[in-house]
Amino acid sequence: MAEERIDFLDNNKSDSELQEIIDKNEWSLSLYEVKEAQRRAKKILNITELGILDSLWSEHCSYKHTKKTLGMLIKDNSYILKTKNSEAGAVMIPGTDYVAVFKIESHNHPTQENPYDGAATGIGGVIRDIFAMGARIVGCGVSLRTGPLSGKHSRYILEEGTKGAANYCNVMGVPLVDLDTYFNEYFKENCLANVSAIGVVKTEYLIPNMASKDSGGYNLIYFGKETKGAAAGGASSSSKTREEGKQLYKAEFGSKPELERDTLAALEQAKKNLKKEGLFKKISMKDMGAAGLTCSTSEQVPEGYGVIIYTDKVPSPEGVSAYELAVGEDQERNMIIAPRGKATDIILETFRSNEDFVKSGGVIAVVGEVISEDRFVMKDSVSGEVFCDIPNSLISNSPQYEPDTKAMAIEEEKDFSVNEPEDLEETILGILSSDNVYYKKESYDAYMDKDYMVIKARESDTAVIAPLMYEDVDEKQKKIGIALVFGGKSIQGRNGTSFEQSYLATLQARLKLALAGLCPIAATDGCNYANPDRPEDFHSFVEGIKGLNKACKIPIFGKREPMAIVSGNVSLNNTFIAEDKEVKAIDPSMIPGVFGYINDYGKTVTNAFKNSGRAIYLIGEIKHEFKGSEYAAINGRLGKNLPCLSEDSAAGFEHASIEAAENDMVESSKLIGNGGLAAAITDMIFKSKDKIGAEIIAENIAYDKRLDYALLSESLAAVAVVKEGKEKSFEEVYKKYNIKVTKIGRTTNDGNLIVTENNRPAINIENERLAKAYRRGKK
């Protein structure tokens, strides 16, 4: 969008003088936006007012470059509960009166600079988005991309990021529902820290994030931590482009999970007290996330309404400026809008009488009110000094842009061909011990468990929650299981294949759920891309959204409707400085979190081998697909040919897998991913409690005579172990959906990985050698 020349109303400052003010304040606002803001406000804006717009008009808050593209996403199906301006998506859990509320968020730049606090505050923020809708938190997921673990800072990010996220979860009493890690040079300087959270709530007790249309005169009730102005302007900083050698963002939040835990407990009691008095449905609530106080108030009132915030009533130490109060991003803070009188009194009394909340440093105060006019006002209630007075509608209506797009110049990829390994066993062991394949025991063990986690994240690719296990519902509903799983391999988007990366990422998550027996019905999208002002980078984002949409169009099992995107996050300006000093884009990274359910969690299929002598099947086909594979990486190559699965084939694969699990045919299963078939089977061996191994027949898997290619290709296929006596039924189910299944071997009782060729052992890796590689020597 070209910058339109607009007269700067009643102002004698030149463009250069205005630009100097922008630069001095380190705003991300453009000169055009400053002029446009003042034209719309019909006045000269002061520093506090412009500082507020700098945050709220940032890409992080306004989606000013991406909103139109996001509009093409599929956002509805019969499972979706529409809630206006919600912090997270609300999806009905079939057969119940409950909804699952979930979302993904990114905390990339803060985690790069301060891994412990960045990851911790990412978890805290996404948790608040969930309980701001009234939901009980039942799980969190962590997806981390950083550089190779040979690098000191990358190891530091993994270790400290894990500690920060895990400590926050553990204090909150929230288990891990998925862990997704990936290590590559493209993320060495710009890690990706995407976190998810999921909660459940009875439909009638959902809290809206938007006040009612009769809310004029309602109170603004602030509760949680006091405001010190931490990371003021953080939303704006995270929206800036990178310059050589310049740190974008300094994260100084100071997470306090104990306060969040006690705040949530006090909130639960306040909700009960409001319900008793018939006042619960009068309130609305928002988390104070990016741009803090401003965002949580201005965006929570209906169109045509506004707010007055009394700066002297906001809990804060002396010396905090109005600007810092407005957009400071101190953690563990929330805002309720409630009627004056009894509702407000109940909320205040409940929090103030909660000893744990007070001891943890929690504060609560009425800091302002809703007004029936379009104004956002910040003033001192005693002196009457006004720090901000602008239209409320101005804050949430930034200029919208349509960036140029341009397909990047594609580097021709050579056919992937390497010399056949002299020792294939050692090659396989090397891949099993590589960064992206080895079992991250320390990361999984950092998180607590809960008994309602009927399948834990460390046990299987799909962790399953029984959300109603302790609710007052019938036994059938107590058996319902839900899951939220990640998908995606970032390198699959390199060199112009952003569309395919996004499509495959979503398929991967859907198929992980389906293989476990769960039905995917909705998703949250984690969009991580580069500079929107660079046409090639914005093209990658647009193509990523198209790829996501394509994967969503695959119909839900038993339905003729698509999967829906119900929430999400966009993080842009993710770049790094290359060796030639050029600013380069990270690999385009769509990281979806896909939600699924199963009517009886007892029928969930896990990864682990369980019995010897069972038939092992390959679902789908192994092809020469090595782009982004670990085998290509250890040979210093990008590789050629991404996994390829059409929409029809993906639908058949998904639906057949759900039907097979539903009919109790499958004992264990696993989607092939990093490290190919060899790594998938190794993982199934090590998740076995009884050292069950596998013997594979090479002739049944090899698409040519190269065994290394067959075992290490990362085609989108799966391994399944079929229950005794169910082989014919299993084959018939997949045949019905036109999906090829091939019996490739049997489970054994020795815990070894054996591959025979021409009835002779071609590979025989003992359990101890597998363990040393896959667990990097750790038990």
JOWOHU-V291347 format. One record per run of one state. SS is the DSSP state (alpha for helix, beta for strand, coil for the rest). FROM is the first residue (numbers start at 1). LEN is the number of residues. If there is no record, write none. Layout:
# JOWOHU-V291347
ss/from/len
SS/FROM/LEN
SS/FROM/LEN
This chain:
# JOWOHU-V291347
ss/from/len
coil/1/14
alpha/15/10
coil/25/6
alpha/31/11
coil/42/5
alpha/47/10
coil/57/2
alpha/59/4
coil/63/4
alpha/67/4
coil/71/9
beta/80/1
coil/81/8
beta/89/4
coil/93/5
beta/98/9
coil/107/1
alpha/108/6
coil/114/1
alpha/115/17
coil/132/4
beta/136/11
coil/147/5
alpha/152/21
coil/173/3
beta/176/8
coil/184/1
alpha/185/3
coil/188/4
beta/192/11
alpha/203/3
coil/206/2
beta/208/1
coil/209/10
beta/219/6
coil/225/9
alpha/234/4
coil/238/19
alpha/257/20
coil/277/3
alpha/280/3
coil/283/1
beta/284/4
coil/288/4
alpha/292/7
coil/299/7
beta/306/5
alpha/311/3
coil/314/8
alpha/322/6
coil/328/5
beta/333/6
coil/339/3
alpha/342/11
coil/353/2
alpha/355/5
coil/360/3
beta/363/9
coil/372/4
beta/376/4
coil/380/6
beta/386/5
coil/391/1
alpha/392/4
coil/396/28
alpha/424/9
coil/433/8
alpha/441/5
coil/446/7
beta/453/3
coil/456/8
beta/464/2
coil/466/9
alpha/475/4
coil/479/2
beta/481/6
coil/487/3
alpha/490/4
coil/494/4
alpha/498/19
coil/517/2
beta/519/10
coil/529/6
alpha/535/18
coil/553/2
beta/555/1
coil/556/6
beta/562/1
coil/563/1
beta/564/8
coil/572/3
beta/575/3
coil/578/5
beta/583/3
coil/586/3
beta/589/10
coil/599/2
alpha/601/3
coil/604/2
beta/606/1
coil/607/8
beta/615/5
coil/620/10
alpha/630/5
coil/635/12
alpha/647/16
coil/663/3
beta/666/6
coil/672/4
alpha/676/11
coil/687/6
beta/693/5
alpha/698/4
coil/702/5
alpha/707/6
coil/713/5
beta/718/5
coil/723/4
alpha/727/10
coil/737/4
beta/741/8
coil/749/4
beta/753/5
coil/758/2
beta/760/6
coil/766/1
alpha/767/8
coil/775/5
